[in-house]
Amino acid sequence: MRLARVAHSEGVSFVALEPDPAAPQEKVLAVEIDQHPFGDPTFTGRKWPMADVRLLAPILPTKVVCVGKNYADHAREMGGEPPENPVIFMKPSTSVIGPNAAIKLPPNSERVDFEGELAAVVGQPCKDVPEARGTEVLLGYTIANDVTARDQQKADGQWTRAKGYDTFCPLGPWIDTAADPADLGIRTELDGEIKQNSRTSQLLHDVAALVSWISRVMTLLPGDVILTGTPAGVGPMQPGQKVSVSIDGLGTLTNPVQQG
């Protein structure tokens, strides 16, 4: 199932994206979910053609937990060897935006980079999850861009300011509940030029291991998002450009870049 969050003429709703029975090869309907998408969702009966809704960030997490240097090539690109254990940090919930919303570059940064990533969405409250059950507690997967003020990351020595600006966590376009994260192609394009091109099979610590590691530190709540790390090829964005992150089976997350 593909789950999304949309704006429509009467407000905002969680929806399931389903083929239109009248034209299953051509059209998709946004079918409204009652209240929230966790557990066994029920439906209200309301539905809209996709042309009549606007995709938002598919979830509003209480926290976004990120993993640094989780691809060996990116760790070396950043000037070091891959870490033995996951390196985690956090982005505030206020950094989240949805598809086609603008990434706004802060005026006090001289370099802001894209970082395309696979994101895992937590589906139930959990703590101290065994690695063997790491993926069982998830609702599904979506796409993220871990936008980073690279100059501030280097200057500060810790990453909160560089990673935490408003608009620095694009998510979307939807959550896929059936995806297998083991070996998905992941690509980032800047104005149509491929900058990152890898596979999730290259993750140093896979999704199950990350869920287990993070849940031993903090309780994870439904809707929390885990960013699993970015491959090599990160680079700067300029106002007027457009960045797109694509993952096999999960679609494409595209955002324009503006000066803040």
N, C-alpha and C positions, 0 to 999 in steps of 0.2 A: 504494500500500500504506500502511496505517496501522500504525505500529510503536509499541508501548507497553512499559512495564516494570511488572510486577504482582507483588504478594505473593499467595501461595496456600498451601495447607495443607502443602506440602513445601518452601517457601522463597520465593525471588525469581527471576523469569525475565524475559528479553526475549520478547515475543510479537508475532505479527501478528494484527490484529483482522480476522476474516473472518466472512461470513454463515454461520449454522448451516444446513447442507443440509436439515435436517428442518423448518426454519421460517425460510427466508431473509428474509422480510419482517418478522420479529419479533425474532429473536435473533441475537446475535453471539457467536462463540467466540474465546477467547484461545488461539492456536495457538503452542506453545512453539518458540522459535528456539534452535538449538544455539549456545552460547557468546555471540555478539554479533551485532548487526544490520548490520554494515558489509560492504561488498562484495556478494557473492551469498549471502545467508543460507541455511543449511540448517535443516531442521526435525527435531525429535526424535520426533514422532508423538504427543506428549502434548498434550492440549487441555482447556480448562475453560470452562464457561459463565461469562459475565461476572458473574453473581450470586455465583459462588464465588471471585472474585478481587477484589483491591483495587488500583486504579490508583495508581502511585507517580509521582514525577518520571520522565519518559520516558527521561532520560539523566542520568548523573552526570559533568559536564564537569570537565576539569582546570582550565579557566578560563572565566569568563563575561566577554566583552568587550562593553561597552555604548557606545552612541552617544548623545550629548546634543544637544538642540536640532536634531533632524533633521526636524521639521515647522515651517514658518515661523510658524504660528499659536501653537505652543507656545513658540518662541523669544521671540516678542513678549510672550506671557503672562508669561514669566519676566523681562521687562524689558529685552530687548535685541533687536538685529537678528540674523537668521539668519547663522551663521558661513559663511565661504567654503569651508572644508574641514571634513571630519568631526571632531568633538570626541569623543575616545574616553576611556573610563575602565573600571575593572574591578570586578567583584564577586567575592568569594571563593567557592570551591566550597561552602563550609559555609553559604552563604546559601540554597542551593537546597532547596525543598520541592516536594511534589507536590499534585495536586488534593485539595481538602477538608482539607488540613492547615492548621493555624492560623497566621496571621500574628501574631506576638507583638510588641506595642508596647513598646519599651524604656522603663523608668521615667524615664530622664533626658532624654526628648524630649517636647516639648509639642505637636508636630504631625508626624504621619506620614501621607504621601500615597500614594495609588495612582497608578500610571502603566502603563496597558495598552499592550502592545507585541507586534508580530510578532517572533518569534525564529527565526533560521536556525541549523541544526545542521550542523556540519562533518562530512564523511564520509570524509576521507582526509588524511594529512599533507600540508601545502602551505605554500609560501613564495613570495613575489613572484609572486602569481597575476595574470596579465593580466586587465584588466577584462572583456574579451570572454569569458573562461572563468570569471568569478566565481561563477556559479551551478552550474557543472559539478562543483565540488569539494564540494558540499553533499549531505548525506544527505536533508534535507527541512526542514520548517518546523513550528513549534509556537507556543504562546502563552506570553507571559511577563507578569509584573507587576513592574516595576522599583520596588519599594517604597522610599520615601525619607523619612528624617527631615529634613523641610524646614528646620526651625530650625537643625539642626546643619550642613546644607549651606551655609546662609547664613553661619553663624558661623565655619566653618572656612576657607572660601574654596577648598578642594578637597573632593572628594566621597567619599573612601574611607570615613570613619566613617559618614556619613549613608546610604550605600548598602550597607554591608557587614555589617549585623547578621544573625545567624542568623534564618532564615525570610523574609529580604527579597528572595528571588528565586523566587517560585512559578513552576513550569513545568508545561505539560501541556495537555490531558489525554493527547495522543499526538503522534507525529511523522508528518506526512503527506509521503510521498516524491514525490507527483505534483502538489502544489499549484503554481500559478503566482502568485508574490508581487506581480505588477505592479499589480493593482487590486482589492484585497480590502477589503471593509467591515470596520472595526474599531470595537468599541463597548465601553465600560466602564459597568457598572451598580453602584450602591451601594444595597443593600436594594431592588433592583428599579427604581431611578430612573436613567435614562440620564445619565451625566456626561460621557462622551467619545463622539464619533460622527464618524468620519472614514473615509478610504480610504488604503490604502497607496500609491496613485498620487500622493499628496501628499508622499511622502518627498522631501526635498531631495536626498539621495544614495541611490540605489536599492541593492538588495541586492548586485548584482554590483560596484558601485563600492565598497561598504563592505568586501566580502571582499578586494578588491584592495588597498584602502588599509591595512586592518589587517594583511594578510599581508606587506606591505612593512616593517612594524614588528616583527612577531613570527611565529614559526612557529605555524601552527594545526594542532591534532591532532584525530583522530577523536573526536567527541563534544563538542568545544568548542562553545560557544553564543555567538552574536552577537545582542544585543538592538538592534533597528534604530531605536529612538527612539519617543517617545510624542507623540500629538497634543494639542491644547489641551483643557482641561477637567480637569486634575489637581486633586485636592482631598484633604482630610483624611479619615481613617477613625477611628472610635471603637470601643472594645470592645463586643462584642455585635452589631456590624454584619457584613454579608457582602458581599464584592466579587466581581464576575464580569466577566471579560474574554472577549468573543466575537469571533471572526474568521471571516468567510465560509469555509465548507468545512473549517475546522479545529476546530470545536466551541466549547466554552465551558470556561474555567478558573475555578473558583469556590473561594474560600477564606474561612473565617470569620476574624474579627479578635478577638484576645484581648489583655488586658493581660499583659505579660511579667513 
